[in-house]
Amino acid sequence: MTKVKICGLSTPEAVQTAIEAGADYIGFVFAPSKRQVTLEQARQLATGIPKGVQKVGVFVSPQREEVEQACQVVGLDLIQLHGPMDETILQDLPQQTIRAVQVGKDAVLPETSADYLLFDAPVAGSGQTFDWQKLETQNFTKPFFIAGGLTVDNVADAIRFFHPYAVDVSSGVETNGIKDQEKIKRFIERVKHGI
């Protein structure tokens, strides 16, 4: 069964909706963006997340101290890393790690010790899909997430095309830039139950 990550959550209502609908991962964005939350906001939002749902911190080219502080304050289960970075950040972290790759922008897959890969559009968080034909996934040894422009209308096609470990959505469950509880429910239902 494909897992679901709902990313860029910033309100208790959106977090609760995602949990009740069956999300496997809740993503908090710590990088500068319209979905960015502070460590304190994320800590408060994380208090209502049950053990079976994993908390993911999303960073762009972070320093190791920044990642460690967020893990400590929020109680993160996974670290998701975008942008150029020193791969040594990943060493000896107690959390599992996700390395994001922008398909069409990154010419080659990075050599990485991350536990998972995440394939995203050239501009992360833009709501745009990438050219699925450009990604040959047969030879991947790591489990991977598919992101980039996923919605309730195309996520079933993405799952059939890639057979990913998980799908990741942010703008695809928003209305006018705000998380839409109905869209969150419908997206997760489509992935989990095909409806």
N, C-alpha and C positions, 0 to 999 in steps of 0.2 A: 504494500500500500504506500503510495506516494505521500510523503510528509509535507506539511504546509507551514511556511513562515509568513507571518503578517508583520510587516516592518514599518518603522516610522510612527509608532504609536505614542501618543502624548496625553491621552485622557483616560481616567479610570473606566469610563463607559466603553470606550473602544477596546481596552484591554480585556474587560469582563466579557464583552461580546465575542471576541476572538477565542477566549478560553472556553466559553460555553458552547461555541460552534465546533470546537474540536481542533483548534490550532495546536501544532506541536512546538512551534517556536514563536516567541514574541521578540521583535527587534526594536531596540532603542538606538536612535541615531545621536552620536556624540560629536560628529563632524559638523562644521558649519553648513547649515541648510535650513530650509523653512520647516523641516521636521525635527530640528535639533532640540534635545532636552538637556537640562543640566543633570549633574550626578544626583542632586537632591530630588529633582522631579522623578528621575528614573527609580531612585530608591523607594520613593513613596508608591509609585505605580507597581513596583515589583513585589510589594508586601502582599498583594492579593493573588499572586501567581502560584498555583499549586505545584508540588514537586515534580509531577509528570510533564510539566510544560517548561521548556528550556528558555532561559533569558539570554538574548544575544546582544552584545554591544557592537555597534558599527562605527568604525574609525577610518579616517583617511590619513595616510602617512603619519601615524602617531609616533610619539616617543614611548619607550618602554614604561616610564614612570606613569604616564597618562593612562596606559592600559591597566597597569597594576592597581592604580588608585580606583579606577572605575570598577574593577573586579571586586575590590575590597568593599567599597561603599554600596554597590548595587547588588552584589552577590551574583555576578554573571556566570553563566554556564559555558558560553562560547564567545569567542572574539572573532569578529568579521573585519577583515582588513582590505581596504581599497588603496589604490595609488602606489607611487614608488615608495619603497621602504627598505630598511635594512632587515634582511631575513632573520638575523640573529634575534630580533624581537620575539620570534616564535619559540625560541629555545627555552626549555625548562618552565614554560607556563603551565600551571596546573589545569587550565581550561583547554578545551578543544578549540581548534582554530579553523577559520574559513578564509581562503584566499580568493578575493574577487578578481576576475579577469574581464576586461571590457572588450567584447568581441568586435573586431573591426578596427579597434584602436591599438590593441596590443598585438603585435605581429606574431609573437611566439608565446607559448605558455611559459610562465615563470617556473624556474626550478624552485620548488617550495617543499618545506617539511609540513605544511598545513595538513590537517586531517581531512578537510573537504575543499573542493573548488566551488566557486559560484560564477556562473557565466551571465554577464549583464550587457546591456546596451552600451554604446560608446559614451553616452552621457547618463550616468547612474541617476535614478530618480526622475527621469524625464518623461516616463510613460511611453517611451518609444521601444519597439521591439528591435532586435538585431536580426541580421539575415541568418536564419536558422541553417540554411544550406552550408554556411561557412564553417560550421562547427562539426567536426567529425569526432564523435564521442566513443567510438568502438574501442579505442586503445587506452582509454583512461583506466588507471588502476585505483583512483580515489573516487569515493562517492561524490556526487556533485548536485548542486542546486541550479535551477534555471530561473533567471529573473529577467527583467526588462520588458515592460509593456504588457505583462500578463493581465488578463481580465477574465471575467466569468465566461466570456464568449470565445476566448482562444486557449484557455488553460488545458482543456481536454485534448486539443490538437497538440499542444506542447508536450504533454505527457506521452501521447502516442508516438510522437516524433523522437523524443530523447530518451524515454524511460529513465527519468532522473530519480535520484534519491529523494529530492524535495523540490518544491516550487516556492518562489519568494515573490510577494506582491506588496506594493506600497501605494503608488498613485492609482493603480487599477481598482482599489476599493475606496476611492475618494470621490466626493462630489464637491466641486468648487474648492478643491484643495483641503477639504476636511474629511477625516475618516467617516465613512458612511456605514452604519451598523448593518443595514440590510445588505449592502454589497459584500461586507465581510462574511456574513452568514452564507450568502449565495455562492461566493467563491469557494469557501471551504466545503460546502455541500457538493459542489460540482466535482471537486477533487476527490473527496472521500466516497461519494455515493453516485457520481455520474449524473446528478439531477440539477 
